[in-house]
């Protein structure tokens, strides 16, 4: 198996607020084949996201596959409410960075 970087197969990797207490991470794949491979491999799981973000698995609220967009939507609890004292990213727009280094084994190789 070969190692694949998420940034090489995703067209969009972004984050944003999902209300004041939650954060959404969106991964939109360049094509349906890569989307299906990653989705079916289980490479993006609550355990992996929790480890990547340094939170508990319970803080990973959901991972939703959206086939029409070849996308995965991950929702996490925010450590601080948006705009609270100490919050460094009111819009949640810079929280996707840990995903940029994500790699996994390509099950098709």
C-alpha angles and dihedrals in degrees: 000000000000127000117247127197116223091223089061096055103032121080093196131026112172146146135213142160119282092194125315095298104039138059127207125210116198124199115185114185124220092236142007094251094061091042092054093045093052094041094050094044093060089225091141104057136151089256093052094046091047091052092046093051097036094240135117121269087247088064089062097084098184148341110208126187116214107193099188090062098034085237144139120208117200121191121199134180110253114238089224130019114262108273095012119139106281095024107133098187113042093180097041087232098133100047097094093078096100089059091059091073096045116126133174141174114273105234092202097058 
